[in-house]
Amino acid sequence: MRTAQKTASYAVMHLLIAFTVAYALTRDWRAALAIGLVEPFFQTFAFALHERIWAKINARRDRQADLAPA
């Protein structure tokens, strides 16, 4: 549940930042809204995938350390 909450809060934060930056660059609230909605949506999934990949890397490293001779 904590991962879902963390991902959701990241998504909201990212949406606000993306909208603000897009608006600052375009001065068009419609374009900023489109960018602010689409980019964070994909970035949130990329973040979740990134976290899963690193969790697998760390798990593999831990297993190898457990198997290494002392």
C-alpha positions as CSV (number, residue, x, y, z in Angstrom):
1,M,0.0,0.0,0.0
2,R,2.9,2.4,0.8
3,T,4.2,2.0,-2.8
4,A,0.9,2.9,-4.2
5,Q,0.6,6.0,-2.0
6,K,4.2,7.0,-2.9
7,T,3.5,6.6,-6.6
8,A,0.3,8.6,-6.4
9,S,1.9,11.5,-4.5
10,Y,4.8,11.4,-7.0
11,A,2.2,11.5,-9.9
12,V,0.4,14.6,-8.4
13,M,3.7,16.4,-7.8
14,H,4.9,15.6,-11.3
15,L,1.7,16.8,-12.9
16,L,1.9,20.1,-11.1
17,I,5.5,20.6,-12.1
18,A,5.0,19.6,-15.7
19,F,2.0,21.9,-16.0
20,T,3.9,24.8,-14.5
21,V,6.9,24.4,-16.7
22,A,4.8,23.9,-19.8
23,Y,2.8,27.0,-19.0
24,A,5.9,29.0,-18.4
25,L,7.3,27.9,-21.7
26,T,4.2,28.2,-23.8
27,R,1.9,30.7,-22.0
28,D,-0.9,28.5,-23.3
29,W,-2.9,26.9,-20.6
30,R,-4.4,24.3,-23.0
31,A,-1.0,23.1,-24.2
32,A,0.3,23.2,-20.6
33,L,-2.7,21.1,-19.5
34,A,-2.2,18.6,-22.3
35,I,1.5,18.3,-21.5
36,G,0.9,18.4,-17.8
37,L,-1.5,15.4,-18.0
38,V,0.2,13.2,-20.6
39,E,3.9,13.5,-19.6
40,P,3.4,12.7,-15.9
41,F,1.1,9.8,-16.8
42,F,3.9,8.0,-18.7
43,Q,6.6,9.2,-16.4
44,T,4.8,7.7,-13.4
45,F,4.7,4.3,-15.1
46,A,8.4,4.7,-16.0
47,F,9.2,5.5,-12.4
48,A,7.3,2.4,-11.1
49,L,9.2,0.2,-13.7
50,H,12.5,1.8,-12.7
51,E,11.8,1.0,-9.0
52,R,11.0,-2.7,-9.9
53,I,14.1,-3.1,-12.0
54,W,16.3,-1.7,-9.2
55,A,14.5,-4.0,-6.6
56,K,15.4,-7.0,-8.8
57,I,19.0,-5.8,-9.2
58,N,19.3,-5.4,-5.4
59,A,17.7,-8.8,-4.8
60,R,20.1,-10.5,-7.3
61,R,23.1,-8.8,-5.6
62,D,21.9,-9.9,-2.2
63,R,21.5,-13.5,-3.4
64,Q,25.0,-13.5,-4.9
65,A,26.5,-12.1,-1.7
66,D,24.7,-14.9,0.3
67,L,26.3,-17.5,-2.1
68,A,29.8,-16.1,-2.0
69,P,32.3,-18.0,0.0
70,A,33.2,-16.4,3.3
